[in-house]
Each structure stands twice: as structure tokens, then as C-alpha cells.
């Protein structure tokens, strides 16, 4: 994996943690600076662990938003082409992900995008496997509820 691919993956992971483009960019920059300063290995596992540590350091200092409250999440727009447009789907997904707590977004990202199993997630995040499964289940339910609510509104007019 070249550096560009590594940083792109790191950015996606940072977005799953922060759900904010500017914070994700700042998080990635800080983590990458730490990787370079430590002369650490340039692979996904090390970068992701560094991103996670930097993020949680920020949360402890209250410099990072934990999640987007439901009343601040962007409302999806129906747009001229209805729910089938890519923009409408992205807005809907952004809204749904904005309602998740940090650990839910993180685990869902690592599971769905990175393909990690519950056992691998448990090892990586130092949580019991059953806790990981519960968090993933809750995250999927919350995302599904937002999507179903939007679909019901569109069907009922």
C-alpha cells in the first residue's frame, strides 16, 4: 500500500470517528505527524491505532465532538430527483451516521468498510467480543431506523 492509499484510508477512518471533515483532516494530520516523528511503521494498523489514540486524547480534552446530536444532524433533502439520487442517499447516510455515538461509528466503519470481524474488532479496541457485537447491532438498528423513517415519510407523502 502506498502512502497516498494509506492516508486516504486514514482519512476515512478519521471521518468515522469525528463525522466532521475539518476535524478528520486535523486528526489525520496530527496522527501522521506522530507516526513520522516516532519513525513508526507506515501501515494501516499502526496509523489507525495512532488515529484512535489521538482522537481519544482529544475527546478527553473535550476538543473533539463525540457525536452529532439528532437536532443538529443535517436533514436530508428530497431534491428534484427524489430519494434515488446519490446526493439524497449521501445526506441520509450522513444524518444516520451523525446520530451514532463515536464507538458505534468506529466499529461500524471498521466492520463494514475495513472488513474486520467481531473478534478482530474486540482485539483492536480492547473490548469483549460480545460488547462489540452489541454495539454493532445497536448501530445498525439506529441507521436502519433513520432510513426506514425517511422511506415511510416519502411513501406517505
Backbone torsions as a table, in degrees:
resi	resn	phi	psi	omega
1	UNK	NA	127.6	179.3
2	UNK	-81.9	170.4	-175.3
3	UNK	-60.9	-39.9	-179.2
4	UNK	-61.2	-47.5	178.6
5	UNK	-62.8	-39.6	179.3
6	UNK	-61.7	-46.0	-179.1
7	UNK	-69.8	-34.6	176.6
8	UNK	-64.7	-44.4	176.4
9	UNK	-63.1	-39.8	177.5
10	UNK	-61.9	-39.7	178.4
11	UNK	-64.3	-43.8	178.7
12	UNK	-60.7	-40.9	178.3
13	UNK	-65.5	-42.8	178.0
14	UNK	-60.9	-38.4	177.1
15	UNK	-64.1	-36.3	179.5
16	UNK	-67.1	-27.8	179.0
17	UNK	-81.7	-44.2	-172.3
18	UNK	-96.7	-31.7	-174.9
19	UNK	58.1	32.9	179.0
20	UNK	-149.1	123.8	-174.2
21	UNK	-58.7	-47.7	-177.9
22	UNK	-64.2	-44.0	179.1
23	UNK	-65.1	-37.4	179.0
24	UNK	-64.6	-41.6	178.2
25	UNK	-63.3	-45.4	178.5
26	UNK	-62.5	-42.4	-180.0
27	UNK	-62.2	-45.8	179.4
28	UNK	-63.2	-42.5	-179.9
29	UNK	-61.5	-45.5	179.4
30	UNK	-64.2	-44.1	-179.7
31	UNK	-64.7	-43.1	-179.2
32	UNK	-64.8	-38.4	177.0
33	UNK	-61.6	-39.4	178.4
34	UNK	-67.3	-40.6	178.4
35	UNK	-60.6	-47.0	-178.7
36	UNK	-66.7	-42.5	-179.3
37	UNK	-63.6	-35.3	-179.7
38	UNK	-84.5	-4.5	-175.3
39	UNK	53.5	39.3	-177.8
40	UNK	-76.5	167.4	179.4
41	UNK	-66.0	144.5	-178.1
42	UNK	-100.5	73.0	175.6
43	UNK	-137.5	165.0	-171.8
44	UNK	-56.7	-46.9	-177.0
45	UNK	-58.6	-43.6	-178.9
46	UNK	-69.2	-44.1	179.5
47	UNK	-63.4	-44.3	-178.6
48	UNK	-64.2	-40.7	177.6
49	UNK	-63.2	-40.4	178.4
50	UNK	-65.7	-44.3	177.2
51	UNK	-57.6	-45.4	-179.0
52	UNK	-62.7	-43.0	179.7
53	UNK	-65.3	-44.2	178.9
54	UNK	-62.9	-42.1	179.4
55	UNK	-60.4	-49.6	-177.6
56	UNK	-67.8	-30.8	172.0
57	UNK	-60.5	-43.7	178.8
58	UNK	-64.8	-40.4	178.2
59	UNK	-61.4	-43.0	179.7
60	UNK	-62.7	-31.9	178.3
61	UNK	-89.7	2.4	179.7
62	UNK	60.6	33.4	177.2
63	UNK	-100.9	-5.3	-177.1
64	UNK	-123.6	135.9	178.0
65	UNK	-72.1	130.6	-179.1
66	UNK	-73.4	-42.8	176.7
67	UNK	-161.4	165.2	178.7
68	UNK	-90.3	117.8	178.7
69	UNK	-59.8	151.5	-175.2
70	UNK	-56.7	-36.4	-177.8
71	UNK	-75.8	-10.0	178.2
72	UNK	-107.4	-5.5	179.8
73	UNK	-70.5	140.9	-179.0
74	UNK	-64.2	136.4	176.4
75	UNK	-77.8	133.9	176.8
76	UNK	-68.6	143.0	177.8
77	UNK	-101.7	142.7	-178.4
78	UNK	-73.3	-32.0	177.2
79	UNK	64.1	170.1	-177.2
80	UNK	-70.3	-18.9	-175.5
81	UNK	-105.9	7.3	177.9
82	UNK	73.5	-165.6	-172.5
83	UNK	-71.6	-8.9	-176.8
84	UNK	-81.5	-8.4	-179.3
85	UNK	-74.8	150.4	-179.6
86	UNK	-63.3	-39.9	179.9
87	UNK	-62.2	-41.7	179.6
88	UNK	-64.7	-40.1	178.4
89	UNK	-65.6	-42.0	179.9
90	UNK	-64.2	-43.0	178.5
91	UNK	-62.4	-41.9	179.1
92	UNK	-63.3	-44.8	178.5
93	UNK	-65.1	-42.3	177.2
94	UNK	-58.8	-42.7	179.6
95	UNK	-63.6	-45.5	-179.4
96	UNK	-62.8	-44.4	179.8
97	UNK	-67.9	-31.1	178.1
98	UNK	-65.5	-22.2	179.3
99	UNK	-83.5	-13.8	-178.9
100	UNK	-79.5	151.9	172.4
101	UNK	-78.3	163.8	-175.2
102	UNK	-54.5	-48.8	-176.8
103	UNK	-65.6	-31.4	177.6
104	UNK	-67.3	-47.6	179.2
105	UNK	-62.2	-42.8	-178.5
106	UNK	-60.9	-52.0	-177.5
107	UNK	-66.6	-39.0	178.0
108	UNK	-62.7	-43.6	177.5
109	UNK	-60.4	-51.5	-177.0
110	UNK	-62.9	-33.2	179.3
111	UNK	-76.3	-50.9	-173.8
112	UNK	-79.0	-47.9	-174.8
113	UNK	-83.3	-45.4	-176.7
114	UNK	-89.6	-13.4	175.2
115	UNK	76.2	21.5	179.6
116	UNK	-77.1	142.9	177.8
117	UNK	-80.6	169.0	178.5
118	UNK	-60.9	-37.7	178.3
119	UNK	-64.9	-44.0	178.3
120	UNK	-65.1	-38.9	177.8
121	UNK	-64.8	-41.0	179.1
122	UNK	-61.1	-43.5	178.8
123	UNK	-65.9	-44.5	-175.9
124	UNK	-68.0	-36.0	-175.8
125	UNK	-102.4	2.1	178.5
126	UNK	57.0	48.5	176.9
127	UNK	-126.4	155.0	173.7
128	UNK	-64.6	147.0	-177.6
129	UNK	-57.5	-42.2	-179.5
130	UNK	-65.3	-33.0	175.8
131	UNK	-65.6	-42.8	177.4
132	UNK	-59.9	-46.0	179.2
133	UNK	-60.9	-40.4	178.5
134	UNK	-64.5	-43.8	180.0
135	UNK	-64.2	-43.7	178.1
136	UNK	-62.1	-42.9	179.7
137	UNK	-61.8	-46.7	179.8
138	UNK	-62.5	-41.7	179.6
139	UNK	-63.1	-45.2	179.6
140	UNK	-63.5	-39.8	178.8
141	UNK	-62.6	-42.5	-178.2
142	UNK	-67.6	-41.1	177.8
143	UNK	-64.8	-45.0	179.6
144	UNK	-60.2	-40.5	-178.7
145	UNK	-63.1	-41.2	178.6
146	UNK	-64.3	-43.7	-179.3
147	UNK	-66.3	-42.8	179.3
148	UNK	-65.6	-37.7	177.9
149	UNK	-62.2	-45.0	179.6
150	UNK	-64.0	-43.4	179.8
151	UNK	-62.9	-42.8	180.0
152	UNK	-63.6	-40.7	178.0
153	UNK	-61.8	-40.0	-178.5
154	UNK	-70.5	-38.6	-179.7
155	UNK	-68.8	-42.0	-178.3
156	UNK	-79.8	-11.7	174.8
157	UNK	87.6	NA	NA
